[in-house]
Amino acid sequence: MRVADADLLIAIDDTDDRVSRGTGWLAQRLIEELAAQGLGECGGATRHQLLRDPRIPYTSHNSSACLAWFRAPGVTAADVAAVAGPFLAERSAPGSDPGLAVAERRTVPELVAFGRAAKTEVLEIDAARELARAHGVHLSGHGGTEGGVLGALAAVGLHLSGSDGFFLWMPGLRDLPAALPLSALRKALPIDEVDGGPADGDVIDLGDWVRPIWRDGRAVLLLEQTAEGWRVAPRYVVHAH
């Protein structure tokens, strides 16, 4: 199951406060809820860093999340939104401004441009809503100022760009041991490639934090070689993506 083959993108933003567990954690709970409702399964969830600016209200990082979703037969974007919207309204942190975007997976240059702009510019909610309407994207707010619609739509665009962010979740990611041979790691995670050049029999030190990046429409695990052998790239390297 390749992330790039998912047929629906579900993005959320601004669901947390300074004492809650964050948008990434809530994205994982949303994955569980959508699957429990029989709406399909998730191939992976990417995290996207947006502009940090005093004019933008955010808690700690101003990041949003996008789920690459494989729909069950007969399931529509509206079916997903009908579950995800109330879920956000109920589960988002008090005082937050949650937003939801649900889009068919297709290349839309205007959405990609919006996502990239959200990394460098302060954008307007009305512009986001107009863009969503023009391209058939479900965009809705579920509390507060509904400002999260900006980050949600941006996350769709950035995921569609194919080269932004890293995976905060994918099947098997949270169940990895501390080390695995590369051949076993490829079976444990739905990654498309590894960076660095290890052989299949080389043992990879996985530590306690493994996050493939989203690059060129592929899930790529960044590795580095040390005197002790191969290990996953440290957090600051991954966060730079």
N, C-alpha and C positions, 0 to 999 in steps of 0.2 A: 504493500500500500504506500505509494509515493505521495508526499504532500502536494506536489504539483498537480496531481490528478484529482484532487478534491473539487467538488462541483459547487460548493457554497462557501462563502466567507462570512463569519459572524464576529463582529468586533465590539468591544466594550471599553469604556473609559470613565474616569472620575467617579469611581464607586467606593472610594475609601476615605478615611480620615487618619489623623496622626496616631490613633491607637488601634485601628483595625488591622487586619492581616494583609491588606493590599489588593489591588486589582488582579494581580497574577494569581493569587490564591482563589479569588472569587471566580476567575476564568476556569479554574480546574473544577470548582463546584458546579459551574454551569455545564461543563462537559458531562459531568455525572448526571445532572438533571435531564439534559436533552437525550442522553442515551437511555436513561430510565423510562423516558416517555416514548421510546421506540422510534425516535426521529432519525437515527443513524449513528455514526461513530466519527470520532475526531482523529485525523491523521497527525495533527500537531498544532501547537499554539505558539505563535510568535509574539515577542515583546518588542515594542517600537518606542524609541526615545524621541520625545517631542521637545520643542523649544522651552528652555527654562528662562523665564522673564518675569520681572516683578508685576507686569501688567496681567499676567496669567495666573489665576488661582489654582494652585495644586498643593499636594501635601509634601512629598519628599523628592520625587523624581520626574513627575509629569510624563509618565509612560502609559501606553495603551496596549491592549492585547487583541490578537486576531486568531480565531479558530478556523483551521482548514477542515471543512466538514464534508463527510461523505453521506449524502442523504439516503435514507431508506426508500424503497420504491414508493412512489406516489406522494412523497413529502414535498411540500412547497416552501419557498422562503417565508410566506405568510404563516405557515404552520409553525415554523421555527420561531418567528417573531412573537407569535401568540403565547409561546411558553417562556421565551427568554425575557420579554418585556416585564411581565409580572414578577418573574424571578428577580430581576434587578431591582424593581420597586420594593420588594420585600427584603432582599438580602443585602443591599448596599448599605454602607454605613450611614447613620443619621447625619444630616447636614451636608451630605455629598450631593453631587449634581450628575447622576449617572446618565450615560447615553449609550444607545444601541444602534448598530448598523448591520444589516443583513443584505448581502449582495450575491447575485449569480457570479460565478467565477468566469470572467472574460476580461480581456485587456481593454481598458478604457484610459487613454492617455490623460484625460482631464482629471480622473480620480488619482492617478499616479502623481500628476503635477500638484494636486491639492495636498497629498500626503507629504511630498517633499517640501512644499511651502510651509507646512506645519512644523518643520524642524528649524525654520529660520525666521518665520514671520508670526505676528499676532493676527489670527484670522477671525472672521465674523460668523456668528451662528446662522444668520440669514443666508449668507453665501453658501454655507454647507447644506442647508435645507434645499436651496434652489438647485445646487449641483446634484444632490441625491434625487430630486424629482426628475431632473432632466435625463438621468441615466437609470431610472427604475430601481433605485436602491432604497430599501426600507431604512428610514432614519427616525429614531424616536428618543425623546427624553423621558426619564422615569423618576424625577424628583428634583427639588431645588431649582436652580436656574436652568437646568437641562444643558449646561455647558459641555457636558461630556459628549454630546453629539459631534463636536469638533474633533476630539481625539479618536472617537470611534470611526468616523469617516476617514480620517487620516490613516488609521491603522489598516483599513481596507486598501487604500491607495498604496501604502508602503509595502504591504504584503504582495500586492499585484506587481509592484516594481521588480520583485524577485531578488532584490539585493539590499535588504535592510533588516536589522534586528537579529535576535537569536531566539531559540526555542526554550520557552519556559516550561513546556511540557511536550512530550510525545510518548507513544506507547513504550513502556519498559524503562523510561528514563529514570524514574524514582526507585527502581528495583535493582540497580546495578551493584555488583560487588566492588571491592576496592581496586581490583585489577582483573583484566581479561586479556587473553590473546586477541589480536586484531580479528582473526577469523570468527571467533565467538562473539566479539563485540558487534560485528556486522550483522550477526543473527539476532542479537539482543535488541538492537535499535534499528529503526527504519531510516538509517542515514544513506545518502546517495554516494558520498565520498569522504575520504579523510585527507587532510593536508599534512604534508611532512615527509611521506615516503617510507613508512615502516612496512616490513614484510608481514604476511598473514600470520606467521608463527610468533612474531614479536609480542611480548606482553606489554600492555598499556596500563600505566598507573592512572587510575581514574579518580583517585582522591574522593572528595565528598561533594563535588560540584561539577557536573557535566552538562554543558549547554552547547549543542551544535548551533552554527550560525545559518542564516538564510542568505545564500549567495548564488546569483545566476539561476534562480529558480530551483535550487538544490539545497538539501540539508547537508551541511558540511561540518565535520568535526575537526576542529583545529588542534593539532598536536605539535609538540616540540620535543627535541631530543636533548637529553642531558647526559652527564657522565654516568648516571645510574641507568639510563635507558629512556624509553618513550613515556611521555605523560601528556595529559590534556592541557591545553593552554590555560593560563591563569585567568582569573576573572577580569582583570583590567584589559587584557587583550580582547576577550569576548565582548565586553561592554563597549569597546570602541566601534563595534559594528552595529 
